[in-house]
């Protein structure tokens, strides 16, 4: 019903209103915490919890905008291999069946020392 209302309003106003059904989706990364300092020799355990919503199908894990793995489990852990020294962003994005992000994601930044 909500979609029909949005479409009716956009038709009435003569404008395009993008309809995004991502409000019921969420991603949480519980580990590592944002700003964590991690040794360049250590593997990184990423703990996550996802509610994929109506448009989501599965999730992808990225390090510095590079896709690392497709995650089929909505809750769990994934171990990232050791990273080079410096700052890195670890993100989990909900994607649709075509592997296109739906706009819902969570990121955590780590400092590798």
C-alpha positions in Angstrom: 0.0 0.0 0.0 2.9 2.3 0.8 4.3 1.9 -2.6 1.0 2.7 -4.3 0.7 5.9 -2.2 4.2 7.0 -3.2 3.5 6.3 -6.8 0.2 8.1 -6.7 1.9 11.2 -5.1 4.6 11.2 -7.7 2.1 11.0 -10.5 0.0 13.8 -9.0 3.0 16.0 -8.6 4.4 15.1 -12.0 7.7 14.1 -10.6 9.7 10.9 -10.1 10.0 9.6 -6.6 12.4 6.7 -6.2 10.8 3.9 -4.3 13.3 2.1 -2.1 12.2 -0.8 0.1 15.4 -0.9 2.2 13.8 0.5 5.4 13.3 -3.1 6.7 16.9 -4.0 6.1 19.9 -3.6 8.5 23.5 -4.5 8.9 25.5 -4.6 12.1 29.2 -5.3 12.5 30.0 -6.1 16.1 33.7 -6.9 15.6 36.1 -5.4 15.0 35.1 -2.2 16.6 35.5 1.1 14.6 39.0 2.4 15.1 40.4 -0.9 16.3 44.2 -1.3 16.1 45.2 -4.7 14.7 48.6 -6.2 14.1 49.6 -6.6 10.4 50.3 -10.3 11.2 46.8 -11.0 12.6 43.8 -12.3 10.8 40.7 -10.2 11.4 37.5 -11.8 12.6 34.5 -9.9 11.3 31.3 -10.6 13.3 28.1 -9.5 11.6 24.3 -9.6 11.8 22.1 -8.9 8.8 18.4 -8.4 8.3 18.2 -8.5 4.5 14.7 -6.9 4.0 12.4 -7.3 1.1 14.9 -6.4 -1.6 18.0 -8.0 -0.2 19.1 -11.6 -1.1 22.5 -12.0 0.5 25.5 -9.9 1.5 29.0 -9.1 0.2 32.0 -8.3 2.4 34.4 -5.6 1.1 37.8 -4.4 2.2 38.6 -0.9 0.9 35.8 -1.1 -1.7 37.1 -4.4 -3.1 34.7 -7.3 -2.8 36.3 -10.1 -0.8 33.6 -12.7 -0.4 29.9 -13.4 -0.9 28.3 -14.3 2.5 25.2 -16.5 2.4 24.7 -16.6 6.1 22.9 -13.6 7.6 24.6 -13.9 11.0 28.1 -15.1 11.7 31.8 -14.6 11.4 34.2 -14.3 8.5 38.0 -14.2 8.8 39.8 -11.7 6.7 43.5 -12.4 5.9 46.1 -10.1 7.4 46.1 -6.6 5.8 49.0 -4.2 5.1 49.8 -1.5 7.6 47.5 1.6 7.4 43.9 2.4 7.6 41.3 0.1 6.0 37.5 0.0 5.7 35.7 -3.3 6.2 32.1 -3.1 4.9 29.2 -5.5 4.6 26.6 -4.6 2.0 23.2 -6.1 1.3 22.8 -7.0 -2.3 19.9 -8.3 -4.5 19.9 -11.5 -6.6 21.8 -9.6 -9.3 24.6 -8.8 -6.8 23.7 -5.1 -6.9 23.8 -3.3 -3.5 20.4 -2.1 -2.3 21.9 0.8 -0.3 22.1 -0.8 3.1 25.5 -1.4 4.6 27.7 -1.1 7.7 31.4 -0.3 7.7 34.1 -0.4 10.4 37.5 1.2 10.1 40.6 -0.5 11.3 44.2 0.6 11.8 46.7 -2.0 10.9 50.0 -1.6 12.7 
